[in-house]
Amino acid sequence: MLILRLLFILAALSIILTGGMYLFTRNRRYLNLAWQIVRFAALAALVFAALYLLERYVLIGWKILL
């Protein structure tokens, strides 16, 4: 859980920094990089949510059946 929090904190800081670099330089590649970071963070959140649901409902339900 700690690693996941650090990942999202680093993603947020990276988005803020790339947004600031875009405002400073007006170079579109910084916006593209920020968008890639947002997509990666969203994908990581979806994977984490799927694993959490798998653990919560499927694996615990499987223990009850056995």
N, C-alpha and C positions, 0 to 999 in steps of 0.2 A: 504494500500500500504506500509505503514511503517513496519507493521508486516511481510509482505512478504520480504522486503529488509533485515530485521533483520534475518529472517530465512535463507536466502541465504548467508548472511555474516557469520552466525554461521556455516552453512554447509561448507563453504570454509575454515574457520579457523579449523574446525574439520578435514577436509581432509588433510590440511597442517600438523596439529599436529600428526595425525595418520601416515602420511607418514614419518614424522621425527622420530616417535617412531619405525617405521619399520626399518629405516636406523640405528637407535641406537641399537636396540635389535635383528634385523633379525628374528623377530617372525612373522609368516604369519598371525596370527589372526588380527594384525593391518591392514594389507592389505585387509583382508576380511571386517573389520569394515569400512574402507575407501570406499570400493566398495558398501557396503550397504548404506552409506551416499550419494554416488553419485546417486544410484538408487532412493533413497527417494527424493533427490533434483530434479531429472529429472521428477519424477512422480508429484511432487508438481508444477513444471513449466508447465507440460502438463495440469494439472487440472486448473491452473490459466489461461492458454491460452484458454482453452475451455470455461471457464466462461466469459472471456473477449469477445470472439467471440459471445457467446450467448447474452451478453448484447449489444454488438455493432450492430449486424445485426438482430437478431431475435426479441429482445424486442423493439428496436427502429422501426423496420419494422412493428411490430404489432401495435404500436401507430399510424403509418401513415395510416394503413388500417382501424382503428376505427375512 
